[in-house]
């Protein structure tokens, strides 16, 4: 069963670029679905994705707007802002769906407004 503190902890670890902490929050078989990308299955591919994201966007932080928890799922409305590695400003808004198993995140799916700037 998810709790809001675990959700906040996950987004805080993203903001700190703390891959170790993120890994501690994921199941070994975690799945990540990101717009316009192939599904990532397994903790290592998910962490590799975030490592690449952090290099592409060295300045990027997420602010949680709201969290809705229902059963083993959480929906997180967020806004982010920062800059890419060319120091071009970036901001977006979206929702991340998280599913939990055994107190850890087993599924992540992102939905956001502007997918064109990412590619």
Secondary structure, 3 states (H helix, E strand, C coil): CCCHHHHHHHHHHHHHCCHHHHHHHEEEEEEEECCCCCCEECHHHHHHHHHHHHHHCCEEEEEEEEEEEECCEEEEEEEEEEECCCCCEEEEEEEEEEEEECCEEEEEEEEECCCHHHC
